[in-house]
Amino acid sequence: MGYCLAESHGLETIAVRLGWMWRSGENLPANLPPERGEWFRLMWLSDRDFLQLMDCCLTVAIPQKFLIIKGMSNNTGMRWDLEPMRHLLGYEPQDNITRHTSPWPPTFARPEYDAKKSPRG
């Protein structure tokens, strides 16, 4: 659907394939159910990184009309490459499921960007 909107209406569209976020209580590694294996844990996306990723998606000028990206924290041992998100969006995930120190409630430092270069100004 995002691709169709980008093509038919000229919209810049980013489809975000979100990793795993726990929604029964606080989204912290200690609260994740142990029966969920390594696959889910490696896809974990902290609340702080989620907020930063959404901010990046809403404020950056993208090089093409439609992008598909992955949304995960910087988890040690994960199978997915976050480099495209770093390069295209300026996304720098702060959290890692194996070294989690995220504050609650989540906060993040908004990445610096040049509003003159962004079509969203």
C-alpha positions in Angstrom: 0.0 0.0 0.0 2.8 2.4 0.8 4.5 1.8 -2.5 1.1 2.5 -4.3 0.7 5.8 -2.4 4.3 6.8 -3.2 3.8 6.1 -6.9 0.3 7.4 -7.4 0.5 10.5 -5.2 4.2 11.3 -5.1 4.4 10.8 -1.4 7.6 9.9 0.4 6.7 6.7 2.2 8.7 4.6 4.7 7.4 1.2 5.7 8.9 0.2 9.0 9.2 -3.5 9.8 9.1 -3.3 13.6 11.0 -5.7 15.7 9.6 -7.1 18.9 8.1 -4.8 21.5 6.6 -6.1 24.7 3.3 -4.5 25.6 2.4 -6.2 28.8 4.0 -3.8 31.2 7.3 -2.0 30.6 9.2 -2.9 27.5 12.3 -4.0 29.3 14.5 -7.1 28.7 13.8 -8.3 32.3 10.0 -8.3 31.5 10.2 -10.3 28.3 8.8 -13.8 28.7 11.6 -16.4 28.9 9.7 -18.8 26.7 10.2 -16.5 23.8 13.5 -17.7 22.3 16.5 -15.9 21.0 14.9 -15.1 17.7 12.4 -12.7 19.4 15.0 -11.3 21.8 17.3 -10.4 18.9 14.5 -8.5 17.3 13.8 -6.5 20.4 13.1 -2.8 19.9 13.3 -0.6 23.0 10.8 2.3 23.5 13.6 4.8 23.4 14.9 3.4 20.0 11.3 3.2 18.7 10.8 6.9 19.5 14.1 7.9 17.8 13.3 5.7 14.7 9.9 7.4 14.3 11.4 10.8 14.7 14.0 10.0 12.0 11.3 8.7 9.7 9.2 11.8 10.1 12.0 14.4 9.7 14.6 13.1 7.2 14.6 13.6 3.5 14.7 10.2 1.9 16.6 9.5 -1.4 13.6 7.7 -3.0 9.9 7.8 -2.8 9.5 4.4 -1.0 11.7 2.7 1.6 11.3 -0.5 3.6 13.4 -0.5 6.7 13.8 -2.7 9.8 13.2 -1.3 13.3 15.3 -2.9 16.0 17.6 -1.9 18.8 21.3 -2.4 18.4 21.2 -6.0 19.8 24.4 -8.0 19.9 24.3 -11.1 17.7 21.2 -10.1 15.7 20.9 -11.3 12.1 19.8 -8.0 10.6 21.9 -5.2 9.4 21.1 -1.7 10.8 23.6 0.1 8.6 21.0 1.1 5.9 18.9 2.8 8.6 22.0 4.6 10.0 23.0 5.8 6.5 19.5 6.6 5.1 17.8 8.0 8.2 20.5 8.8 10.7 19.0 6.2 13.1 21.5 5.4 15.9 19.8 2.9 18.2 21.0 3.3 21.8 19.8 0.1 23.4 21.0 -3.5 23.3 19.1 -6.3 24.9 22.3 -7.8 26.3 23.4 -4.5 27.8 20.2 -2.7 28.6 20.4 0.5 30.5 17.5 2.5 29.0 15.8 5.0 31.4 12.1 4.7 32.2 10.2 6.6 30.9 12.1 6.5 27.6 14.0 9.6 26.5 16.2 10.2 23.5 18.5 12.8 22.1 16.9 14.1 18.9 19.5 13.7 16.0 20.7 17.0 14.5 19.5 17.6 11.0 19.5 20.5 8.7 16.0 21.7 8.1 17.0 23.5 4.9 17.9 20.1 3.4 14.6 18.5 4.4 11.5 18.9 2.2 9.5 18.8 5.5 11.4 21.9 6.7 
